[in-house]
Structure formats: structure tokens, C-alpha cells
Amino acid sequence: MGAWEYIVKKFYDFQDHNFCDLKEEYNLDLEKLPEFSDSVKKWILSGVNFIGMTFAAFFMYGGTWFGYTYILPDIYPEDKTFFFWLAMFMLAEGTANLVCFHLAAKKNCVSYWVDKLSYMLNESEQAMLKGERVPRESDSNFEKTASPAPEAQGSSKSIKFCEKCNCVCPRRSHHCPICDYCVFRKDHHCYFGGGCVGLGNQRYFIVFLLYTVIGSTIVVYLLGLYLNNHVAPLFPFGFLRFIGPTVGIRYVLGYDDIFVAICGTLFTFVYSLMIGSIIFFAANIFYVLNGYTMHDYHTGRVRTAVKSDGENYTERIELVFGKHWLLNFLFPLYWNPNIVTPAIARNTLLAGSKDF
């Protein structure tokens, strides 16, 4: 298992409060550990979720206000009007997509997509989806449309029963302990966005990431330019004094004033936000173009058991963004539906694997 796969696996274990691997990995006796109820675990994860949302909002709006009010006048005073409207556009785009991200979360529910796509399945496949019968190798189109792994054929691995939701769900849906419902074609739960990324709202998450990358890059540039011109050169090693812990210690010891400490701390966090957003944006584009979600691509050798959604890049992009997909990057096309072909419907609803 590579480093990235290991990180992703631990990320999902944390989201699903799955601690069953602790015994083998750290040689712990879980029976001696204190028992926590699901409600306590949910409160802990919800607290992390709230902190992440607060962090994102603070640096999204607070960083913009601080940069425009205190940094920009000393760097580009003649271009203040331009940067004002640029900041308003960036905030409007980010806010609009974040609002749509939460409004479209209802489209992540399994029942929404089962009702919407089940007409594309034949009667045998619909019965299979409802858990009324077990798929068999002799079923027509089963191997072709569901594309299960060899060991999954002849089993009921195309569906599963969620004890939390008390219903039968497609195998490629996953229950979120924070959102408290099964998310269809789940990518991950975003603690900074405050919700699950699924097929219904992934487009808004990706566009939000893009504008986060652009906005944080501008703030990092302005802060870096200010610190370089008014405090100390950033290169070759001057930037080390502006890293969060260092600038805090220098402030406590009296080497820097409070304004420099704020600038250094903001520079550190926004720079981290920029790097993280770039990684997540690039990763999501990679998964979309390859017809997978992060969860499908990395978890439990799923890539070897389930074929990718869509036969080409156009189908895969329209699955997430709908038609006229480029317009989503100018303004949210909330009314624009996801384009799901019959082959994609079968692959998302009926794909089976023993490792999901």
C-alpha cells in the first residue's frame, strides 16, 4: 500500500469512526478501551466539522478583509478599486457555490437516485437493487452491465443493507455518520465545507475549490510582498521567521509587534489552505476524468472490481457537471441536471465488490 492510499484509508476510517484495525496495527485490546456510544462519536465528528467550517469561513472572509484593509494600501494603492471588485467577485463565486453545495446535498440521498435512475434497469435488475433476489451468473446482462469482480459473481454484493438507515442501498453508496444518511457515489465528507461530497453536489465543491485556490494565491502573494518589503526579505531564509510557530514565539519574546505576528500567522494558514486546495482540486479533476470517486478509486482495491463510470471524458464530465459544463465555473447551474447514461446507471447502482 502506497503512502497516499494509506492516508486515504485512515481518512475514511476516521470519518466512519472505524477503529477495528487498531487491534492488529497497534496490538491494542479494544475490549479494555472505554466504550463510546454512536451519539458521542457523532458529537466528536460534528465538533471537528464545525471547527473546519469556522476555519474556512474565517480565512475566506477575514483574510480578504484584512488584506484589502491593511495590506493592499501599502502595496497597490492605485489599484485598490480593481482589487475590491476582484475580491467581491471571488467571494460571490465562493459563497454561491458553497450555498449550492449545501442545497444540492439532498440530491446525494440514495432514494433520490434510485427513483431517478431505476427506470433504466430491467425488471430483474430492479428486483436485484431492491434486495428481492440474488444476482446469478445466468442472469442476462449481469456480467456486462454490473462488471463485478470474479469472486463477486453469483452473490448479492451489488447491494447492501444499511442498519443506520434501515434500508437496502447500492454497494457504491456509503453511510456518513455526520450527515446521518447514505450518500450515493460518495467522494468524501468535507469538514471545511460542512457536508458530504456526492454525485449531487460535487460540481459545486470543485468550483469552490478552484476559487479558493485563486483567492488564497492572491492573499499569499499580497502578504508575502508586504512582509518582504516592510519587514524582512523572504529569501533565502527570511520566510522562516514568518512561519506560524516562529512568528508567535518572536512576538511573545518582543522581537515582532502584533501586526507582524498577525500577518505571519495569516500567511502560514492561507499558504497551507492554498496548497491543500490545489491538491484537492487536482485530485478531484483526476477522479472525474477517470470516472471514479476518491472513495471508489482508493478504498479496498475497488478499482480492480468496478469499471469506471462513462465511456469517454465527455460522459464523465457531464455526469458531474451536466451539459454546458464550462459555464459552471462562471456561475452555478443549479437547474442543470447530471447526465447519466444507462451504462452509468447500471454501473453506479449494481456494481459489486466484496471489498466495498
Secondary structure, 3 states (H helix, E strand, C coil): CCHHHHHHHHHHHHHCCCCCCHHHHHCCCHHHCCCCCHHHHHHHHHHHHHHHHHHHHHHHHHHHHHHHHHHHHHHCHHHHHHHHHHHHHHHHHHHHHHHHHHHHHHHHEHHHHHHHHHHHCCHHHHHHHCCCCCCCCCCCCHHHHHCCCHHHCCCCCCEEEECCCCEEEECCEEEECCCCEEEECCCEEECCCCEEECCCCHHHHHHHHHHHHHHHHHHHHHHHHHHHHHCCCCCCCHHHHHCHHHHHHHHHCCCCCHHHHHHHHHHHHHHHHHHHHHHHHHHHHHHHHHCCCHHHHHHHHHHHCCCCCCCCHHHHHHHHHCCCHHHHHCCCCCCCCCCCCHHHHHHHHHCCCCCC
